[in-house]
């Protein structure tokens, strides 16, 4: 027997919008049959995984995201031939001659031209590529960028609560590079948020898993439970679930409620039904987003797996985040990632001074290559993006003075009634918002 019609319909839907920018169906509409929906979602998730594995196996020397030594894209000069190859490579269902085909070809042509322009720059630090994002509308891409911003700027508030030193001296001398976390399972395993705006949840569970490993208490954490259950009534970073939230909300949920492992509650890249009907949450958003150490009560469920609190680091300060990643472990950070989609390799320096913070990722280290310092970022766009799912982002000694303005914090990033603009510092705004969980050894 073939699959049920409902599975076929949803599968076709996901094929149509496959990639990082599609609209994910909401299984809360399942009503009285959540189990059936979960089985369908499981089948779809397996199908998506099979597709990705098949693509990796079938890639040959003409794969679209390869570049020649001079930085030009392989496929010759015929853009439509390249687009047809792209359709085969990424399993698109566009029918030649249809209005959608023409529209997507136009987008692909623009992205191909932009990538070639970047790759033709003499002495460039990074290389662009054609990838799974190259036929998507900007509006589709923005759905992927779930932001992570508080509603106010608290740079000078609550400093007596900060456990990591802010004077730049730290607890020890810093090494010139930090790569020691690369062997953690949490850092080796690259997440893929799919078509769900769940970067906030995947960033949170990745940094939680990393610090649990470092503390000698390894376990996984369910991003799906966070997507299902973290309430976002003030629209911080979005409207909740696959429409965005924040790492702070995720940390608060985990501390007060505990969280399942990913084995018990696997990730489906769509919002389903929350099973935790008695969940708790911090009601004071000003307090939640204040840079300080948030300590778990002795009765909080997180203490059962070693999590004793979490901390939001000082805003726009270089030394605290540098010491945090060097001495403590990976850090969840918020960034302006609108220019990241075409990144393939190298040290990215494509952010400008007008920064719209809109994405949550993990800072897992830092280093230097050929005199260029960089941050090492772990994204959740799958292992086929960037350098095996990671990215090197330009880092400077004056990061704290390298500041710009986010003129639209309310667009997918801020909370209701937040400020109309905020100052953000560091390359791609990396210093503005950083969160570290605390585990007892």
Secondary structure, 3 states (H helix, E strand, C coil): CCCCHHHHHHHHHHHHCCCCCCCCCCHHHHCCCHHHHHHHHHHHHHHHHHHHHHHHHHCCCCCCCCECCCCCECCCCCHHHHHHHHHHHHCCCCCCCCHHHHHHHHHHHHHHHHHHHHHCCCCCCEEECCCCCCCCCHHHHHHHCCCCCCCCCCCCCCHHHCCCCCCCCCCCCCCCCECHHHHCHHHHCCCECCCCECHHHHHHHHHHHHHHHHCCCCCCCCHHHHHHHCCCCCCCCCCCCCECCCHHHHHHHHHHHCCCCCCCCCCCCCCCCCCCCCCCCCCCHHHHCCCCEEECCCCCHHHHHCEEEEEECCCCCHHHHHHHHHHHCCEEEEECCCCCCCEEEEEECCCCCECCCCEEEEEEEEEEECCEEEEEEECCECCCCCECCEEEEECCCCHHHCEEEECCCCCCCCCCCCCCCEEEECHHHCCCCEEEEEECC
